[in-house]
């Protein structure tokens, strides 16, 4: 069983990516030879040669495909042309467009080039015209007409003093233009097919042209006549003149005569001597290439054919581009392969870690070649051997030996040299009658491989004891056992960790368990039934007697090997689950599906811990490293992603974050205790915790002169802190308990911050939209409370008047009823007009006054007792209330006890003060019980 102390994985992060960066079109190397510029649809990608990484990507805003581009000779300017007939000038290091203008061409631009001074730009259009642009003064200097059809080649003479331009179009001639007169001086006729490239000698008097008519022509530019025509017997796409000052004796260049190198449909570089028109050296292909027969080398669909040849004079290297969009760098003079970059991989069908320390990955794409990438530099080896699409891969335990199978019905075993990292084929076998769709290697020792095919059979192949002794010869594998395993295609096979069991999954919706103990045959042990659609992958647990299967029905299942029962089912993918592997010592699963997602599952809880989304198409390839700290995925979207386990990193970050939060919380408590409110508020805002900030605001508002302190503190905040505070107010304002604090903060901000500054706050409009409805709701609630308090005051007055005797002297006592459940019972003091508790009644304090102020005409007429007059003496004046320090808060419903209220009394002034203070307008209560009755 798995170790109980094992740390479950929780997340993976993208460590590196191998993405398509070149899908055909022009390729150019910078003058400093550090970058390769190439087109990829709507972008121009900049590849750094030393690391193999895409460092810049220039893309048009109009999302139109880029038809051509040119980099200036000083590496400063990049100009692109798109199908929208726009030319754009870029600061490519910043990926910023500095200038844009119309190309004037009626149709897209097909070719572009700069002169040696980086001031003139020539554009050749599909309309047969050539235009010269002064990129410094920003205007068109020449409009050259006369070419027939698409101008696919333009080239300035390297000597700018000659002011000459060479061009070629569909008529196969090379036109020489004099830029002084804007006229075509002559047409160099030699080729009978499209001219593909031009190369000039150091003195500028000799030029070599190449064409798809399988010839190269050496021109004398003084006489403008061909010196010699060299038949090269292949369609030539690129030609480079060798420098005369360097020693190239390694490639048989022994004389000082003119020599040039060609690249074309045969896929090899060849050196030619111009004087004798003979090939003096042919590049030796790598050993992996020699496995392929030479048949069809001249065919147009040869994947090894070369489409570009570029000279890197500073480092004495050559760069070639293949028909499969691979860029290869060769070192002169030996023409040895130095670096290879894969521009486009098409669909990735399988991917596995390779090498002693998982330093490489081997990739099977929708191609007959295998690609081995070095992860550090993205440099790639291309392995030739299979003659049809490679479908599946598997790696032996030590990591230097791996196996492949393909549609060509064969299996191959490959070995990586530990020192050089070079990979070569050491064994092969072919006895299947249909495409071989899956392969697996023995787990303990490199003793056998097992393959599953579309012919419904499973084969066990024996390997020799030591494959390294085979040398350059390829060992022919023999079949130990063959078994018809399923009724439909065998999609997956897997060997158990002890090499005694074999599992197979098929399109017939079943998985089967086989015994490998027998010498000559496979014996069936049991069948796993339960999937509703075909089984895509099978995998043994490294620690338990459990088998995992994934199916096109969108589920992953765990099966017990003892009774073949289904133990668990994992559902979560929206489409077929294509791969499943065990990680974390068998306690977790990784699955990949047709929905482009990779999911991490914990087996014990049946829970999907994490969903990783980095692909846009089916994820066919999924493999984890031997140290279980990385995984690699390959998808049909041509992307290969290397993932790194970041569980421990995230855990450490979370712990550090929690510790930091605790320290800040403690610091905040200290600041509040010391009443350093400004620092406390700034710290609380930096924590981005609205509740913590609210605590600080409440602390500020609890003290004396709280409004002034609040204003002083808030106005010291920075702009970003005020923005956060406004955002927090929206949250506080949704709760009635916190709305007063929110409104106090809003009052400060709206009063002291200019509207222009408020409008600059991020999300200001959204904040206002959130504040308005809740503020209106709070105002309505306060209005209802005020109305309720007025009604209670009115009821008290009615009850008080109705229960009074006909005549009450000043020496008699009058008991009162309580105003509300929360109010105490009061008894009128004979002398002071106060309750028995010694406090003034809040409802009588404004009705009291000095005897000198009493108006004899002010009396109360009792409706029930008739015309008897009741005089009420006012015992306490407003001045007495202030002197006694008693509360002046009223219910806003002061009433006079006479039918004709006296104008000198103050109830309505007190009421207006209250309504102004509360911010709510209230209707005054009727001045007498009679008027109250009428009003009601």
N, C-alpha and C positions, 0 to 999 in steps of 0.2 A: 504493500500500500504506500501511498505517497506520504512524504514527511509532513506531519501536522504543523510544523513550524514554517513551512514554505510560504513565502510572500506571494499572494496572488497578483497577477498582472492586472493593471487597471487601464492602461492607455499606451498607445504607440504614437510616435511623432515621425513625420517624414524626415529622413536623414539626407537623402539625395534622390535625384531623379535623372533618368535617361530618357529624354524626350526627342521626338523628331524635330530636326532643325533645318533640313534641306529636302525639298521635294522636287527638285529639278529646276533648271534655269541657270542663270549666270553665277559664277563663283569668282571671287577676287581676293587676293592676299594683300594685306597692308604693306606699305613700304618698309616698316620696321620688322616685318615678318613675325609679328606676335599675334595677329588676328586673321581669321578667315571670315569674309563676308559672303553670305549666300542667301538666296531667296527661299521663302517658305510661304507660299500663298500670298496673304496680305501683308507679310512682314519681311523685313531683312534682318536676319539674325547674325550676331557677331559672336563668333566662337573663339575663345582664347585657346591657343594651340598648346600651351604648357599644361593646362589643367583639363582641357576638353569640356569646359563649362560654357554655357551661353551667358555672356556677361552683359550684353545689350540686345534689345529687340526694338526695331523701329517699325512702326505700323501707321498706315494712313488712316485718317479719321473717317474717310468715306467708305472704308471697308472694301475697297476695290483691290483686286489682285495687282501686284507690282509686276510690270512687264519687263523692266530693265532698271539698272542702277549703275552708278560709277562712283568710285572713291578717288579723290584727288591724289596726286603724286606726293604731296606733303602730309597726307593722312589727316587733313583738317576738315575737308568738306565731303559730305556724302549727298548725292543728288539721286532721287528716285523718280520713276515715272510709273503712273498707274493707268488702268483702263479708263479712268475718268478724265484722261487727257490733261492731267495736272503734273507739273514738275515741282518737286519740293526739295528745298535745301535744308540739311539737317546738321545740327551739332550732335553728332552721333554718340559722343561720350555721355551727354546728358539726355539723349533721346528726345531732343526738343527741335521742333521745326522752326527755323529762323526766317524762312522766306518761301513763298508759294506763288507760282505764276502759271498761266496757261501755256501749253506746249505749242500752240498754233497749228501743229499737225492735225490733219483731219481724222486720222485714225491713230491707234496707240503707237507709242515709241517702241521699236524693236531692239535697238542697240544704242549704247552711249559710251563715251570715253572722254577723259581729260587730256590736255596736252601736258608737256613736261614742266611747264611753269605754273600749272594749276589755276590758270586764269581763263582759259578757253574750254568750253564744253561743246562737244559735237553730239547731236542726236540724229539717229537714222530712223525714219518712220516707216510704217507699213504702207504708206502712200507713195513711196519712191522718192521722197524729198529728204534732204539733209539740212539741218539748221545748226549754225554755230552761235554760241552764246558767250558773251563776256560776263562772267559771274561776278566780277568786281564792280563794273559799272552798271550791271544788270540790264542789258539790252541785247537784242538779237543782231549779230553783225553780218551773217551770211544766210542766204536761202539758196541752197544748191539743188537744182533740178536736172533731171536727165536719167536717173536710175530707173530701171524697170522692175516693178514689184517691190517686195519687202527688202529694205536695206538691213541685212542681218549682221553686217560687219563694218565698223568704222574704226580707223586707227590713224593717229597723228604720226608724222615722221618724227623720230626722236630728236633730230636737230631742229629746234624751233625756228632758227634763222631761215630755214628753207620755206617755212609756212606752207607745208604740203599736207594734204589729207588723203588717205587711201580708203576706199569703200568697195563693198561688194554686194551684189543683189542677185536676183533670180536669174539674170542672164549669164551668170558664171564668170563675168569679166571683173577685173580689178581696175576701178577708176582712180585716176590720180588727179586731184583737184589743186589748183593754184589759188591760195586764199587771197593773194594780192589782187588778182583779176576776177576771182569768183567764177573761174571757168574750169572745165574739165580739160586737162592737158592731153591726156591719152587714156586709152583703155588697154590694159595688159591682158591679152588673150592667150590662155594656155590650157585652162581647165575646161572640162566638159560636165562638171557637176558643181555643186555648191562649194565655194571656197570657205574653209572653216577657220583658218588662223593665218597670221602673218608674224614673221620674226625678222628682226633687223640686226645687222652686224654692228660692231662697236663703232666703226667709222661711218656708218650710215649709207654706204655705197652698195651694199648687197642686201637682198631681201629673199627669204624663203617663204613660199606659200604652200599650204596643204589643202587637199580637197577630198571629197568622198568618191572621186573618180579614181582613187588608189594611186595617185601620183603626187609627187612634190616637185615644185619648180623653183630653181635658183635664178634670181633676177639681178641683172646689172642695172642699178638705178641711174647710172650716168647715161647709158645708151638706151635705157628702158626696153631692153631686149632680154629674153631668157638665156641664161648661160647654159643650163643643163636641166633636163627633165629626168627625175629619178622615179622609176616605178617601185612602189613599196608593197604592192600586192595585198593591200587591205585599205578599207575606208579610214582615212586619217582624220582625226578630230583636233589634233594639236601638234605643233612643231616648235622646237626650241633650238636655237643656234648655240652650240657650246662655245664658251669663252676661249679665245686662243691663248690666253696668258697662263692657263692652269694646266696641270699635268693630269691627263685622263688615261694614262697607260693601262690602268686596271680594266678598262673597257675597250682595249685594243686601239686606242687613239695614239698613234706613234708619230704621225707627221704633223706639220703645221697647216695642212690643208683645211678647208672648210668642212666641219662636221656638224651634224644636227641629229636630234633625237625626235622620234615620232611616237605617238600614242594613238591607237585606233581600235578597230573591232576585234582584234585578236587578244586584247587585254594585256599585252606585254609591251615594255619599252624596248625600242631598237635603235641602235646607233648606226648612222649612215655616213659614208664618205662621199662628199659631193663630187670630187674630181673623177672618181671611178664609178659612181652611182651604184655602189654595192653596200650591203649590210655587213658591218664588221663586228657587231656585238648584239646578242639577243639576251634580254633579261631572263634569269633562271627563276622559274616560279617556285614558291614555297612547296615543301613536301606535301602539304595537304592538297595543293592544287594538282599535283601530278597524279592523284588518284582518279581524276576525271579523265575520260578518254578525250582525245583531241578532235573527235568528230563534231562537226558543226561549229568550228571556231569562227568561220567567216559568216555565220548566220547573224542576222540583225538582232535576234533575241538572245544572243550570248550574254549571260549576266556579268561576265568578266570584261566586256568591252568597255573601253575608256572613252569618255565624252569631253574631257578637258585636260590640258597639260599646262601647268604654270611653273615658271622658273623663280626660285628664291635665291638670288645671287649672293646675298650677304652671308647666308649660312650654307651655301652650296648645296641646295636641296631642290628636289622636284616635287610638285604636288599634282596628283591625278585624281580625277573624279570618275567613278564607274557608273555603269548604266543602272545599278541598283542603289545609287545615291550614296555610295561610300566614298570618303575622301582619304586618300593614302599619301603619306609623305615618304619619299625615298632620299637616301643620302648619296650624294655624288662623292667620288666617282664610281663606287662599287654598286650603286643602285640597289642597296639593301633597304628593306622595309624598316622604317623608323617608327611611324605612328599610323594608326588607322582610326578613322571616325565614321560611325554609322549615322548617316543623315536621316534615314527613314527605315523603320523596321516592319512596317505593315502590322498585321495582327501578331501579337505575342501569344503563342500557344502553350509554352511552358518555360519555366525559369527555375534554376537551382543554384545554390551557393557552391563555390568550387575553390580549391586551394587549401593549404594547410591551416591558415587562419581566416578562412572565408574571405580571402582578398579579392577573389574574382567571382563572377557569375557567368553561367553558361545559359544561353537563350535560344529557344527554338521559335522561329517566326514563320510566317506564311511563305517559306522559302526552303530551298533544298540545302542552304548553307546554315551552319551553326555559327553563333557569334559568342565569343568569350570576351567579356569586358573586365578590364582592371578597374576596380571601383575608385581607386585614388585618382586616376588620370582620365578615366572614361576611354582610354585607348582600347582598341578592339582587335582581336584576331578573328579572321573569317575562315571557317573550317569547311573545306570542300570534301565531299565523299558521297553523301546521299545524292540520288538523282531525282528525287521528288520531295514534296513538303515533309519536313520533320514534324512529328506529332507529339512526341513525349520524350522525357529525359528522367534519369535517376542517377544519383551519385553514391559511390561506395563509402564505407565508413571513414576511411582515411582522407577522403576528399580530393585525391589527385587522380582518381580513376572514375570515369562515368560512362554511362551507356545511353544510346539513342535509338529510336525506331522511327520509321517513316512510311509514307505511302508507297515507296518503291519495294515494299514487302521485305525489307531487310532490317537487321539490327546491327549496330556497330558499337565497339568499345573504344574509348579514347583515353589517352594518358597525358597528364601535364607534367612537364619536366620541372622538378623542384627548384632548380637554379635559374634557368632562363625564363620559365613560365610559358614556354612554347608547348603547344598541344598537337599531338599527332594520333592518327588512328592505328590501333594495335591489333584489332580483331574485328571480324565481321561474319555474319551468318544470314542466310536467306533460304528459308524453306516454307514460309507461309505462302498461302495462295491468294491473299488479299492484303490490304493495307494493315500495318501493324500500329494499333492505336495506343497501346500502353506498354510500359516496361518497368521492371523493378529489379533491384540488385540484392544480393545476399547481404545480411546485416552484420554477421560476425567476421567472416573472411571473404576475400574476393574469389569465391569458388564457383559461382554460377549466377546466371541472370534468368529472369522469367519474362516472357512476352505474351501479350494478349492481342488478338487480331480480330478484324472484321469477318474472318472466316470461321468465327465462333470457337476457335481452338485456343488453348494455352500451351505454350512450349517452355520447357526448361532446357537451358543451354549451359553446358559445362565450359569452364574456363581453365586454361593451363595454370600450373602452379605459379609460374613467374612469367608474366607477360613482357617484362622488360628485356628478356633474352631473345625476343623475336627480332630485334633490330629494326631495320627498315621494312621488313616483310610484314604483311598483314596476315595474322593467324585466322584460319578458317574454323569457325565454331561448329561444334557438333551438337545435335539434339539428344538430350538424355531421355526426355519423356514428352509425349504429345497427348493431349486429351481434349475431346470435344466437350467444352465446359458449359456452354450456354446455347440457347436457341437463337439468340441474336448477338449483335456486336458485343465484344468484350471491351468495356470502357476503361477498366482499371484493374490492376493487380497489385498486391502488396505481400511482402514476406514478413513473418513475425520476427521479433527480436532474437529468438533463439534459432532461427533458420529451419524450424521443423514444420511450420504451418504456412499455408498460402491461402490468401483470400482473393476472390475475383468478384467484380461487379459488372453487370451487363445491362444492356438496353431492354432485356426481358423482365426488368423490375425485380430481379432477385440478386442476392449476393450468396456466394458459396464458400465453404471452408474445405480446404484440401490438406492432406498429409503429404509432406515431402520426404518422409522417412524411407519410403521404398526406393530401390535403386532404379527400376526401369519404368515405373509408372506413377501416376498421381492417384491417390485414393480419396474419394469424396467422404467427408465426415458429417456434413450437414448443410442445410439450406436456410438462409435468412429471408423470410417472406414478410412483407408488411408495407413496402413502398408502393405507391399507386402509379408511379411512372419509373422510367429508367434510372438505374443507379449510375452516378457519374464517378464517384470516388469511394475507395475503401482504404482504411488505415488502422493498423494495430496500435493499441495502447502500449507505451513503453514499460508500464509497471503492472498493469492488471490484465486479467484474461477477458479483455473487452475489445470489440471491434466497432469502429465508427464507420458509418456509411452516409453519403449525401446523395440526394436524388433530385430529379427534375420536378418532383412534386413540391419543392420548396422546403423540405424538412431535412433534418439531420438526425440520425438515430444511433443509439448505443445498444449493442447486442452482447449478451453473455455467451461465451464460447462453450460453456458446459451444457446448457439446455437450449441454446439458439433462440432465446426469448428476447424480446425488446425491453431494455431496461429504462431508457429515457428517450424522449423525442423533443427536439429543439425546433421551434417554429419562430420565424422572424423575417426571413428573406421573402421578397415579393415575387421571386422568380426562381429558376433552377439554382440549386446549390452545386457548384462545379468542383470544389475542392474542400477537403477537411483534413486538418492535421492536429496532433496533440502538442500542447505546450505546457510549461510549468510542471514538468515531471508527471504528465498525464492527468493533471487536475483541471486543466482548462482546454478548450477547443478554439481553433481559428477556422472560420469558414469563409469562402468567397463565392459570389454568385453572379448570375447574369444581370443583376441590377446594378453592377459596378461597385457593390459594397463589400467590405470585409468586416466580419463580426467576431468579437471576442466573447466566449461563453465560459461561465463557471459551472462545472458539471454538478457539483454538490447542490447548488441552489437552482439549477436550470435557468439561470438568469443571463441575459445578454448584458455584459458589463460595458461594452463600448462598441460603437459602430464607426468604422473608419471609411471616409468618403474621399477618395482621391482619383477615382477613375470614372470615365464616362461610358464605358462599355463592359462587356463580359470580362470578368477576371478569371482567366484560364490558369494562370500560374500562381502558386502559393507555396512558399518554403521558408522554414526557419533555420537559423544558424545552429551550429553544434553547441555553442555556448548559451543558446536560448536567449540571447539579448537582442537579436535582430530578426527581421523577416523581410522577404522580398516578394513583391507581387508583379505580375505581368498581365496586361490587359489587351483586348482587341482594339483599344484606342491608341495603340503603338507606344504607350508609356510603360516604363519599368520604374517602380518605386521601391526604394530601400527604406524600411521603417526601423526605428530604434525604440527599444523599450524604455519608457520614461517614467515608469512607476516610482522608482526610488527618487528620481529627481523631483517629481511633483510632490511626493510625500515630504521630502526635505524642505521644499519651498513652502508647503502648507504649514509645516511645523514652525519654520522661521516666521511666516506671516502671523501665525497665532501668537508666538512669543512677542513679536513686534506690537501686535494689537494689545496684549496684556500690558506691556510697558507703556504704551500710549494711554491706555485707560487709567493706569496708575498715575501717570503724569497729569492727566486731565483732572483726576480727583484732587491731586495736590494743588493744582492751579485754582480750582473752585474753592478749596478750603482757604487758600491764601487770597481769594477774591481778585485774582488776576484774570478778569473776565475776557479781556481782548485775546490774550494768548490761549485761554481755554477755548474760546469760540473758534479761533483759527485752527487749533488742533482737532477739535471735534469735526469741523468741516473737512479737514484732510482725511479723516477716517471714513468719510462718506457714509455716515450713519445718521439718518434724520432724527431718530429717537435720542441719540446722544446730544445732538445740537439742540434739540428741544429742551433737554435737561438744563443745558447752559442758559438758554433763553429764560426758562422759568426761574433759575437762580438769580439772573440779573433783575428780573421783574419783582422779585420778592423784597428787595431792599427799599429803603427810603429814596425818594426822588428817582424812582425806577425808570420813568420815561426819559429823563435827561441822560441817565446812565446808559440806557438802551440806545438812544440816538448817538451818543458819543462813541459807543463801542462799534455799532454797525457801520458808521460812516468811515471808520478807520480801515475797514476791510478792503482787500483788493477786488478788482473787477470780477475775476473768476470766482472768488469766494462769495460775492454778492449774487452771482448767477446761481451758485449752488444753494444759497439761502432762499432765493426765490423759488427754486425747484422744491426745496423742502417745505416751504409754506403751502404749496399746493397739496402736499401729503397731509400736513397738520390740519389744514382747513376742512378736510373731509370728516373730521371728528369733532363733535360738539364740545368735548372736554378740552380740546387744544385750540379751538378756533380763536379764542381771545388772544393767545400768544401769536398765532399766525397773523391776526389782524393788526396787532401792535407792531410786528415787524413790517408788514405791508404799509402801515401808516408812515413809518420812518422812511422806507424806500420810496414810496410815491411822493412824499413831501419834499425830500432833500435830493433825490437823484433826478437829474434832468430827463425829460422824456426821450431825448435823442440817445442818451446812454442806455436807458431801459430797452429801447428798440434794438440795440446792438447785442443784447443778451441772447445767447443761443437758446432757441425754443421759446422766445418770449411770447409769441402768439399762442402757442400750445398751453403755456402756463396760465395766461389770462383766460383762455377758454375753460381751463379746469377750475379757476378761482371763482368765476362769476356765478355759476349755478349754486354752488354751496354757500357763497356769501349771501345770495338772495334768500336761500333757505334759512340761514341763521337770522337774518333780519326779520323774516316772517315769524319765526319762533319767538323772538324777543317782543315783537309787536303783540302777539297773542298773550304772552306773559303779562305785559303791561295792561292790556285790556282786562285780563282776569283779575289783576290786582285792583284796578279801578272798580270792577263790579263788587269785589269783596268790601272795598271801602264804602261803596254806596249802600250795600246791605247793612253794614255796621251802622251807618248813619240812620237808616230807616228803623232798624231795631232799637237804636238808642232813643230816638225821638218817640217812637210808638210806646215804649215801655216807661217813659218818664211820667211822674205824677203831675197833677194840675199845677201845683205850685211847689217849688223847691227853694228853700232858703239856703243861704250860704252856710248855715250851721249844720244842715242835714247832709247825711252821706247818701250817695247813690251807688249801688252795685252795678256793675256792667257785665255783659256776657262776652265771652272770648271772641276775638275777630276770626280766628282760624284755629285749627288744631295745633298749629305750631306756635301760636301767640299765648302769652300768659294771661291770667285773669287779673284785672286791674280794679282797684277801689279808689274812688276820688277822695283825695285828702281834703278836709274841710278848709284848711288854711292855705295849703300850697297848690291845690288842684292836681296833686300827684297821686300815683297809685301807692298801695300799701308797701310796695317794694321800694319806694323812694325814688322811682324813675318816672319821668314824664310820659304820659300816654302819647304815642306818636300821632294819633288821630286828633288830639285836642291841642297840640302845641301851637298850631297856627291860628286857632280860634281864641286863644287867650291874649290878653293885653292889659295894660295898666288901666286904672279907673279913670285917669284923666283922658284916656283915648277913647273911652266908651262913647258911643253915639246913642243918645236916648231914643232916637227914632228907630234904631235897629232892634227888632224883636222878632220872636218866633211865634207864629200862630198855630196852635195845635188843632188839626182837623177833627180829632175825635172828642176833645174836651170843650170845644166851643171857643168863646172869645176870651178865655182866661189867658193872661199873659205869663209867659215864663221867661224870666231873665236869667241869662247865663253869664256869670262874671268870668272874664278872662284873667286868669291868674299869672300866666307866665308870658312874657314878651319875647321877641326874637333875641333881644340883647341879653336877657337872662339865660336863654338856651346857650348862646355862645359862651357866656361867662362860665356856666356850669360845665362846659366841654361836652355837651350832649350832642347826640347825632342830629344832623339837620336833614337827613334823608327822609323823604315823604313818599307817599304812594301817588302823588300827582293828582289827587282828587279832593282838594280842599273845598269845603262848602261853607257858605255863610248861613247863619241860622235866622235870617230874616228874609221876608219876601223881596224887599228891595235892598239888594246888597250894597254895602258902602264902598265907595270908590277908593277910600283911603286904605283899605285892608290889602294884604299882600298875597292871598292864596294863589292868584293866577300868575303873579310874578314868580313865585316859588315853582309853580308848575312849569312855566316856560323854561326856568333854569334847568329843571329836571329833564324835560324833553330835549333841550339842547345838549345837555350832558350825555344823554343816552343815544342821541343821534336819531331819535324816532319822534315823529309828530303825532300827538295824541289829542283827541277832542276833549275839552274840559267838561267836567261833570256838571250837571244842572245845579243852580245855586240854591234850590230849596226842594223839599220833598215833593211839593206840588209840581214844580217844573220837572223833577225827575220822573214823576208818574206820567206827565204829558209826553216827555221825551221817550219814555219806554213804550 
